Amino acid sequence: MVKKSKIQTPDWILKGVEPPKTKKKGKLFKVRKCPKCGKDEVKVVIGEIGVWECLKCKWKGKNPKEDELDEEEFMKYLDSKGEEVA
């Protein structure tokens, strides 16, 4: 029979400090933004694999900037976006 290895105690417990804080809890939402102008109007280019395009500044590339927001931050983001449109 194969012997399982033991789980090691994390360093923060051995040092007697507070546990590291997790950044986000609950459901996470990804917001993609243009790395050139910072606007969130970034869409996938149809017909090209992994290519994104900004509708404002016409940037094209493979790596738009991604922000992860929890539910509360995402709702604030949507509220502020709604005020921009009005």
BELQUI-V514012 format. One record per residue. N is the residue number from 1. RES is the residue in three letters. SS is DSSP state (helix for helix, strand for strand, loop for the rest). NEAR is the number of other C-alpha atoms within 12 Angstrom. D_FIRST is the distance of its C-alpha to the first C-alpha in whole Angstrom. Layout:
n:N res:RES ss:SS near:NEAR d_first:D_FIRST
n:N res:RES ss:SS near:NEAR d_first:D_FIRST
This chain:
n:1 res:MET ss:loop near:3 d_first:0
n:2 res:VAL ss:loop near:4 d_first:4
n:3 res:LYS ss:loop near:5 d_first:6
n:4 res:LYS ss:loop near:6 d_first:9
n:5 res:SER ss:loop near:6 d_first:13
n:6 res:LYS ss:loop near:6 d_first:15
n:7 res:ILE ss:loop near:6 d_first:19
n:8 res:GLN ss:loop near:9 d_first:22
n:9 res:THR ss:loop near:10 d_first:25
n:10 res:PRO ss:loop near:13 d_first:28
n:11 res:ASP ss:helix near:12 d_first:30
n:12 res:TRP ss:helix near:13 d_first:33
n:13 res:ILE ss:helix near:12 d_first:32
n:14 res:LEU ss:helix near:11 d_first:31
n:15 res:LYS ss:helix near:10 d_first:35
n:16 res:GLY ss:loop near:11 d_first:36
n:17 res:VAL ss:loop near:11 d_first:38
n:18 res:GLU ss:loop near:12 d_first:38
n:19 res:PRO ss:loop near:12 d_first:36
n:20 res:PRO ss:loop near:11 d_first:37
n:21 res:LYS ss:loop near:9 d_first:39
n:22 res:THR ss:loop near:9 d_first:38
n:23 res:LYS ss:loop near:10 d_first:40
n:24 res:LYS ss:loop near:16 d_first:41
n:25 res:LYS ss:loop near:14 d_first:39
n:26 res:GLY ss:loop near:14 d_first:40
n:27 res:LYS ss:loop near:13 d_first:41
n:28 res:LEU ss:strand near:18 d_first:41
n:29 res:PHE ss:strand near:20 d_first:44
n:30 res:LYS ss:strand near:18 d_first:45
n:31 res:VAL ss:strand near:24 d_first:48
n:32 res:ARG ss:strand near:24 d_first:49
n:33 res:LYS ss:strand near:29 d_first:52
n:34 res:CYS ss:loop near:29 d_first:54
n:35 res:PRO ss:loop near:25 d_first:54
n:36 res:LYS ss:loop near:21 d_first:57
n:37 res:CYS ss:loop near:19 d_first:59
n:38 res:GLY ss:loop near:20 d_first:57
n:39 res:LYS ss:loop near:23 d_first:58
n:40 res:ASP ss:loop near:26 d_first:55
n:41 res:GLU ss:loop near:24 d_first:57
n:42 res:VAL ss:strand near:30 d_first:54
n:43 res:LYS ss:strand near:26 d_first:53
n:44 res:VAL ss:strand near:22 d_first:51
n:45 res:VAL ss:loop near:18 d_first:53
n:46 res:ILE ss:loop near:10 d_first:53
n:47 res:GLY ss:loop near:8 d_first:53
n:48 res:GLU ss:loop near:13 d_first:51
n:49 res:ILE ss:loop near:10 d_first:47
n:50 res:GLY ss:loop near:15 d_first:46
n:51 res:VAL ss:loop near:18 d_first:50
n:52 res:TRP ss:strand near:27 d_first:52
n:53 res:GLU ss:strand near:30 d_first:55
n:54 res:CYS ss:strand near:28 d_first:57
n:55 res:LEU ss:loop near:20 d_first:60
n:56 res:LYS ss:loop near:18 d_first:62
n:57 res:CYS ss:loop near:17 d_first:62
n:58 res:LYS ss:loop near:18 d_first:61
n:59 res:TRP ss:loop near:25 d_first:58
n:60 res:LYS ss:strand near:24 d_first:55
n:61 res:GLY ss:strand near:22 d_first:52
n:62 res:LYS ss:loop near:22 d_first:48
n:63 res:ASN ss:loop near:20 d_first:47
n:64 res:PRO ss:loop near:28 d_first:49
n:65 res:LYS ss:strand near:23 d_first:49
n:66 res:GLU ss:strand near:19 d_first:46
n:67 res:ASP ss:strand near:20 d_first:47
n:68 res:GLU ss:strand near:21 d_first:44
n:69 res:LEU ss:strand near:22 d_first:46
n:70 res:ASP ss:strand near:20 d_first:45
n:71 res:GLU ss:helix near:17 d_first:46
n:72 res:GLU ss:helix near:17 d_first:49
n:73 res:GLU ss:helix near:21 d_first:50
n:74 res:PHE ss:helix near:21 d_first:50
n:75 res:MET ss:helix near:16 d_first:53
n:76 res:LYS ss:helix near:14 d_first:55
n:77 res:TYR ss:helix near:21 d_first:54
n:78 res:LEU ss:helix near:18 d_first:56
n:79 res:ASP ss:helix near:14 d_first:58
n:80 res:SER ss:helix near:13 d_first:60
n:81 res:LYS ss:helix near:15 d_first:59
n:82 res:GLY ss:helix near:11 d_first:61
n:83 res:GLU ss:helix near:10 d_first:64
n:84 res:GLU ss:helix near:9 d_first:64
n:85 res:VAL ss:helix near:8 d_first:65
n:86 res:ALA ss:loop near:7 d_first:68
